[in-house]
């Protein structure tokens, strides 16, 4: 069996960073060696990672790869290529495709597509509706990453807003419930008020400037829905993971303690850490997503919460649309941002600014997702774990990172963006899938398994 030695790297893992080496044997990590230690057996391939950092592969628990049914804008193959190029080795895909992943047949069919087309490891959510909670008991908890619950209307029209349905969902499963929380009644009222205020009340087809998107999908809409989800989860003693937190007010709902000690956890997404409402002026609909990018004070509080245990994980909400679908204003441009390829390097750039340590980034993008979702043998650099690894290097001269691999062929980042960090190599189950800006399109990832 092939043995590969990655030596002289700065290994970032479990809250520490230290120079050392890792031996890959087959698809697993065979040895983790301190600086100066030699492998127990000879290795056929040696990679000298002097000057580079070795991290666990990123686990992104929130992506929209658009297949089946929406493949004009993205598909499993194209977006998994973008993931691998960005150091993301495992993803969990959302159910708002066409058909929606809300039946056992649709879930099985989508998982089979993933097996055939994904370069990275994968799992699929099962989507909740007003009436399908009776199917939850038939789901395999070792294969289904969670129940996706839209408590706010977004792309795909899967809103669940009846109180009896919500209670059935929270009381109907031991699986993690991943919730998109925005109060639709508040959003509808805000939309009507904005149209009236800006003299668009008489035109049902009127649009609004993009700067009003965070006014429509307001902090109040987010907080009211998140607060309801927390109350329902507490009453049912359910596992709840609230997705893409955007406001400082919502942070009051979460405890500042390790994720393993909590049943209610929180996610923040890359766009809400990078951008503020002021950026609508220059980036326009490129940063339009649901929930909306909000004000500078909210972004500051989200960043601060990451340095505590109040926010548990970083994800992307990677959601490609064609450029033509992003045309328009607050009401007509589609919401969603393709960002997975640049998620890790973007976070490393924030570390350059002193906002986070690299250890904190690894904790929130690798370790804690594995804990919350109970993923078997991934998310850490440990002997016996799957060899999902990323080598990153800090450059003296900032560089523009490669081609854009997402099918939609754009990113929300300004055109002149450069990075001081670069993904050098991505290993998935011990296989070098991305190296020297080249992808091995022949490799296929594995299904994630959950404890």
N, C-alpha and C positions, 0 to 999 in steps of 0.2 A: 504494500500500500504506500502511495506517495507520501513523503514527508517534506514539509516546507518549513524552513526556519526564517522568521522575521526577526532580525537582530538589531541591537543598538537603537531601538525606538524609545521614546518617552511614552510609557504606557499610562494612560489615564483611565482609572477604574476604581470603583468603590470608594470615592472620596479622596483618592491619592493620585499622585503622578510621580513616577520614578523610572529611571532608565532600566531597560530589561529586554527580554526576548520572548517570543512565543513560537511554539512548534505546532504546526497544523499537520494532522495525520488523517488522510481521507477527508471527511466532512466535519471533523471535530477538532477542538483544541486539545492537544495531547499534553502539553507542558506550558507553564508560565514560569519563566526563569528570571531571577534577579540579575542585575548587571554583574557580569563575570562568570556566571554559571554556564555550563555547557550542557547540551542536550544529552539525554540518556543513550540515544542512538544517532547514527549519522543521518544527515538530511540530504536528499537529492537536489533540492533547490534552496538557495540561500538568497534572501532579499536583505540588503543592507539599508536599514531605515535611519541611518545616522542623520540627525537634524530634523527628523519628522516625529509626529505623534501617532500613536496607535490607539484607536478608540473602539469600543463595541459598535457594531452596526446600529444605525438609528432605526427605531421602531416608530412608525407614523400611524397612529390609531385613527386617523380621520382623513380619508381621501375619497375623491369622486373620479373614478377612472372611466365613467360614462358608457361602459359596455355591460349589457347589450343595449341597443336601440338608439344611442346618441353618438355613434362612432364617427359622425362627420366632424366632431370637435375633438375627440380623444378616444383612445381605446386602451385595453389592458397592455398590449405590447408596447405602444409608444410611451405611455406614462410610466411603465415599469422601467423602461430605458432611462427616462429622466430621473427616476428614483435612484437607480444604481449609480448614475453619474453624480448624484448629489450625496452619496454615502448612506442612503436609506436602504436597508436590507430587508425590512419587513413592513408590510402595509395592511390596513384593514379598510375594506371598501364599503361605501355607503349604499343603501338600497334604493335610492331614488333614480333608478334607471328605467328603461322601457323594454319589457315589462318590469314593474317594480318587484323587488325581492321581498314579497309578502306572502308567498306560499312555499311549501316544502319543495315543490317541483322547481320553482324559480330559483330558490337558493341552491339546490343541487346542480341545476344547469349552469348557474353563474360560477359556482366553485369549479366545475369541470372546465369552463372557459379559462379560469385563472390558471389551472394546472397546465393547460395547453399553451398559454400565451404569456405568462408573467415571468420576467427575469428575476424578480425578487420573491421572497416568501410572502404568503398571503393568507387572508381570512376575509369572510364576508359577514356583515351584519344581517340580521333578520329585521325587516321593517314592521313596526307596529301600525295598525289601523284602528278605526273605531270598533272593529268587530272581530279581529283575528286572534285575540288573546288565547282562545281555546287551542291554538296550534302550538303554543309555547312548550307544553309538556312533551311534544314530539321532537323537539330540537335536541341535537346531541351536544351537551355542554362541553365536550372535549374538542368540538370542531367549530362551533358558532361563537364568535368573539363577543356578541352582545345583542341586545335589542335596541334598535335605533328608534327614538321617539321624537317626532317633530311636534313640539308644543308651540311652534311658530311656523307660519306658512313660508316656504322657501321653494327653491327649484324642485319641481316634481309633484307639488300639490298633495302632500301626504299629511296634512294637518290633522292632529287628534286634539279636539277641544271639548268633548263632552265629559263631564265630571265622572259619570258612571264608567265610561271607557277608560279614563285615566286610572281610576281605582282598580279596575280589573287588571290593567297592565302592571301596576306596581305590586299588586297582590298575587300576580299570576306567574312569577318566575323567580328563580334564584340566579339567573344570568344577570350580568351587569346591564343596566339600562343607561344608554348614552342619549342624553336629551339636548335637543336644540330648543332653547328657551327664549321666546319672545311672545308677548301677549298680543294676539291678533286684533282684538277689539281696540286696544290702545293705538296700534299701528293704523287701523282704519280711521279712527278719530283724528289722529295726527295728519293723515293724508288729506282728509276733508278740510281740516283747519288750514293746512298749508295752501291748498288750492284756493280757498276763500280769501285768505290773507293776501295772496299774491295775484288776485284778480283772475284766477283760472276756474272759479267755481262753476261757470256756465258751460264749460267745455269738458265733456266726459273723457275725451282723448288727450287732454292737455298733459304736457310733461312739466317737470319742475327742474330747476338747476341742481346739479349734483351736490352742491353744498347743503341742500336740505335733506339729504339721505339720512344723516344721523339725527336730524330733527324728527323725521318720520319714524324711523326705527330707533326710538329714543332710549335713554338710560332707564326711564321708568318702565317701558315695555319689557326691557330685559330683566330688571329686578323683580317686577311683579310675577313674571313667569318662573324665574329661577326660585323665588321664594315659595311658590306653590309646589314646584317639583320637590324641594327639600322637605316641605311639610308632608307631602304624600309618601315620600320615601321613608321618612321617620316613622310615620304611622304604620307602614307595612314592613318596617325593618328590611327594606330593599337595598341593594347595591345600586347607587346612583352616581353617574359621572356626567357632570354638566359641561357641555362642549363650549368652546370659543367664548369664554368670559371676556367682556369688553368694558366693564365699568367698575369703578372703585366701590360703589355701593354694594355690588354683588359679593365682594370679598368678605363682607360681614357674615355671609352665610356659611363660610367654611372655617374649619378649625386649623390652627397652626400646629400640626403635629404630623409625624411620619405617616405616609400613605398606608402602610400595613396596619396602622391602628385606626383607620377610618373606613366607613362604609359609604360616605359621601365625599366625592373628590371632584377636582376642577381642572379644566384644560384651558390653556391660552394658545392662540394660533399666531403664527409668524406675522401676518399682516398687522395685527393689533399691537405687536411689539415694535414694528418698524415705522408705521405711519401714524399720522394724526389727521384730524379733520382739515387742517390747513393745507394738506397735500392734495386735496381735491382740486385746488386752483391750478396746480401744475400737472398732476397725473390723471385727473379726471376719472372716467369710469374704469380705468385700469385698477384702481383700488376699491371699486365698489363691490362689497360683499355683505352677506347677512350673517350675523348682526353687523351693523355698520362700524367702520373705523370711526372712533370718537375723538374727544378733545385731548390736548396735551396732558392736562392733569390726570385724566383717566389712564393714559399710556404710562405715565410715571408710576401710578399706583400698581398697575399690572407688573411692571418691571420690578418694583420693590417686593411685591408678593411672591415673585419667583425666587427671590433670595431667602424667603422663609419657606415654610411648608404649607402656606395657605393655598397657593396654586401648585398642583402636583406634576403636570406634564405639559410639554410643548408639542403641538402638532401643526399641521399646515392648513387643513381644510382645502387641500389642492383641488381646484374646481375649474377646469378649462372651459372656455367658450371661444368661438371664432371672433376675430376682431370686429366683424360686422354686427355680431350679437352684443357687443359692448358699446355700440353707438347709442346715443340718447342721453337722457338726464336721470334724475332720481327715480322716475317711475318706469322708464322704458328700457334703459340699458340693463342687460342681465347681470345678476350678482354672482360673482365667483372669480377666483384668482388662481392662475397656475404658478405655483411657487416651490414645488417639492425639490426641484433640482438645486435651488439656491438656499434651502432652509438651513442646512448645517453651516455653510460658509457665512450666511448672514448672521447667525448667532455668534460665530467666532469673531466676526467684525464687532459685534456689540461687546464681546469680551475685550477686544483691543481698546475699546473706549472705557474700560474699567467697570462696566455695568454688571458683569457676571464673571465668575471664574470658569475655566474650561471644565473643572470638576463638576460645577453646578450644571453646565450644559449637558454633560454626559449623564448626570443623574436624572434630569428632566426629560431627555430625549431617548434614553436607552434603558436605564435601570428601572425607573418608576413606571413607565408603560408596561414593562414586563411584570412588575408587581401587581399593578391594578388589574390588568387583564389576565393575570395568572398564566402567563405564557411559559411553556415548558422549555427549559434549557436554552434560553436566549436572553440577550440584554446585558450580559456581563462577559468579561474575559476571565473565564474559569476553566480549569481542566475538566474535560467531559462535556462541556457545552458545545453547541454548534459553532463552527468557526465563521461567524458573521462579524467581520472586522473592517475597519476603515483606516487607511493611512492618510493623514493630512499633513501639509507642510506650510509653514509661514514663509512667505516670500519677502525679500528685501524691497522689491519693486512691485507695487500692486499690479494685478493682472485681471483681465476680463476673462471670465470662465467660459471657455469652449462654445460650441454651438448650443442652441436651445433644442432639447430633444422632445419636448411636449409637441404633440401634433398641431396644436393651435399656433405654435411658433412665435409666442411673445411672452414677456414677463412683466410684472408690475413695476419692476425696478427702473429708475431713470436710465436713459440710453448710455450715459457716460459712467455708469457704476463700475467700479473696479474693486477687487478684493485682495486683501493681503494674505488670504488663506486659499489653499487649493486642495481639492480632493485628488490624491495621487493614485490610490488603489482602493477598490471595494471588493472584498471577499464575501461570497454568499455560500454558506455550507462548505467552506474551504476552497471554493472555486473562484478564481480571479475573473470577475465579470467586467470590471472597469479598471483599466490601467493605461497610463500615459495618454489620456483623452481618447481611448479606443474602447468600444464595447464588444463583448462577446455575446452576440444576439442568439447564439445557439443554446445557451444555458437556460434552464427553467428552475424557478424556486420551488420551495416545498410548502405544503399546507402547514399553517401554524397549529399547534396543539395546546390545549388549555387544561390546567390541572383542575 
